[in-house]
Amino acid sequence: MLPRTGWTATASDAETSRVNGRASNVLDGSTATIWHSRWSPAPAAPLPHTITIDTKATRSIGVSATFRAQMV
C-alpha cells in the first residue's frame, strides 16, 4: 500500500447531512467509512458523480477497485 500522507480527495458532491460521506473518507484506511454521493435533501445530486484523489506526485497505480456500500 502506498503511504497517503498529504494526499487529498475531492468529489463532485458528498452526503454530509445524513451520514459522514465525505470524500476524504476514501483515504482514511477504514472499511467503516465511505464516500457517498449526495442524496439528502432530495433531490439527489445529478449524475455523474466523480471523485479525484491527488497524490501530490506522479504515481503508477496498477489496480483500482470500487465497492458498493452495504447500507444498514
C-alpha positions as CSV (number, residue, x, y, z in Angstrom):
1,M,0.0,0.0,0.0
2,L,1.3,3.5,-0.8
3,P,1.7,6.0,2.0
4,R,-1.2,8.5,1.9
5,T,0.4,11.4,3.8
6,G,-0.5,14.7,2.2
7,W,-3.0,13.2,-0.2
8,T,-6.3,14.9,-0.8
9,A,-9.6,13.7,-2.1
10,T,-12.3,15.9,-3.6
11,A,-15.7,15.0,-5.0
12,S,-18.3,16.5,-7.2
13,D,-20.7,16.1,-4.3
14,A,-20.9,14.2,-1.0
15,E,-23.5,13.2,1.5
16,T,-22.9,15.1,4.7
17,S,-26.3,16.0,6.1
18,R,-27.5,12.5,6.9
19,V,-24.2,10.5,7.1
20,N,-20.5,11.2,7.0
21,G,-19.9,10.5,3.3
22,R,-17.0,13.0,2.8
23,A,-14.6,12.4,0.0
24,S,-11.7,12.3,2.5
25,N,-13.0,9.1,3.9
26,V,-11.5,7.2,1.0
27,L,-8.1,8.0,2.3
28,D,-8.5,7.1,6.0
29,G,-7.8,3.4,5.7
30,S,-11.0,2.4,7.4
31,T,-13.5,0.0,6.0
32,A,-16.1,1.6,8.3
33,T,-16.2,4.9,6.4
34,I,-17.1,5.6,2.8
35,W,-17.5,8.4,0.3
36,H,-21.2,8.7,-0.7
37,S,-22.8,10.9,-3.3
38,R,-25.3,13.5,-2.0
39,W,-28.8,12.0,-1.6
40,S,-30.3,14.3,1.1
41,P,-32.0,16.6,1.0
42,A,-33.9,15.4,-2.1
43,P,-33.5,15.5,-4.9
44,A,-30.2,13.6,-5.0
45,A,-27.2,15.2,-6.8
46,P,-27.4,14.5,-10.6
47,L,-25.1,12.2,-12.4
48,P,-22.2,11.9,-13.0
49,H,-20.6,11.6,-9.6
50,T,-16.8,12.0,-9.6
51,I,-14.0,11.7,-7.0
52,T,-10.5,12.9,-7.5
53,I,-7.5,11.7,-5.5
54,D,-4.5,14.0,-5.6
55,T,-1.4,12.0,-4.6
56,K,0.8,15.2,-4.9
57,A,3.2,13.2,-7.0
58,T,3.2,11.2,-10.2
59,R,2.4,7.6,-9.2
60,S,1.9,4.4,-11.1
61,I,-1.2,2.8,-9.8
62,G,-1.9,-0.7,-11.2
63,V,-5.2,-1.6,-9.6
64,S,-8.3,0.4,-8.9
65,A,-11.4,-1.1,-7.1
66,T,-14.8,0.2,-6.2
67,F,-17.1,-1.3,-3.6
68,R,-20.8,-1.0,-3.2
69,A,-21.6,0.1,0.3
70,Q,-23.8,-2.1,2.4
71,M,-26.1,0.5,3.9
72,V,-27.9,-0.7,7.0
